[in-house]
Amino acid sequence: MDYIELEYAWIATAAGIMPVFKGALIRGALGYVLREAACQRGWDTSCGECDLLLECSYARLFEAEDRNGSLPGGFRDAPRPYVIEILDDRRRVRPGDSVRFTLRLLGTAIGLGATLTKVVEMANIRGVWLGDISGQYVLIRATLHTADDALFAGVKGGFHANTLQRGRPKEVSVVLRGSRDKLDGEMRVRLQSWMVLKRDSEPLARFDKHVFATAILRRLETTLRLYGRTEDADALRERREDLLTQWGETEIVVDRTHAGRWGRKSSRQGKRYEMDAIGGEVVLRGVSRTWDSLLQMAQAIHIGKGCTFGLGAFTVERVTDVQSVPMAAEPSGENPHAPTVE
């Protein structure tokens, strides 16, 4: 599946306090401005009742649905074709501090890159995000990260489609045949943001190998079926039991995960949401080459609840000496490792 990464950077022009959980705030701002610009039926019409749903750029990103019941588990609330990652985990900002985030567009949503950069520009002008410093920062740069290079585009004048066409999208793929061989050494899975996974409707307090693998397969299949190649999704579904059997042979060498809670406030709904989550890291032994490719792909799209706005991010890396792997720090704020930067 192809994807592109759009990185946006601001410079704060005044001191202020940013919210702890910025991903949901940015998602809400993007959705608000995009719907206001794209909707031809007005706020009183719900997207589910709109006859223009399939042609609407807002609906393609924020109202995805499983209309034919083909997704695993019969989910109707389908995954969205984007992932937001926060690059600056600071709350207190001073004039001159940078504020950055990455918007990763998946598969068929790649063509919306120019539209979304215009939306970021509009949100910047209107000052509809970033908490107590709304309107007190300047959007200075948009960067397209491709498989070949990073392409810069001045925001003034827009981030045009011809810039996107100059870059080859990144690609992640899964090798499903002839790859039962085990990797040498160990693999570290480090949770970069809070991860919300459940067993029997109860959030996990520690890493669960089976739940983790099941969440990866479900997330990959749904995303591929909606925004990538359906034949790849079919292959994952056909090999599901075999893949879980392979994963069952993986051994947890070190478990440094821990429980935590994340929360966010929805201004639109007037509610505060809190949920148990896990942070930390695990070191695994006996990972097959097939699962290595699955983990590499899942890195790009996150897993678990709230993955589109920053939760469920993780990295994988090979390690040769388990004892040399440093222990993750206690969680704080949005990042379950590093203390919040003041």
Helices and strands as residue ranges (DSSP letters): E 2-12, E 16-17, H 22-38, G 47-49, G 53-55, H 57-62, G 72-74, E 82-86, E 92-93, E 98-106, G 107-112, H 113-126, G 131-133, E 137-145, E 150-153, H 161-165, E 170-171, E 186-195, E 198-199, E 202-203, H 209-227, H 230-238, H 240-248, E 251-255, E 258-266, E 271-285, H 289-301, G 307-309, E 314-319, G 322-324
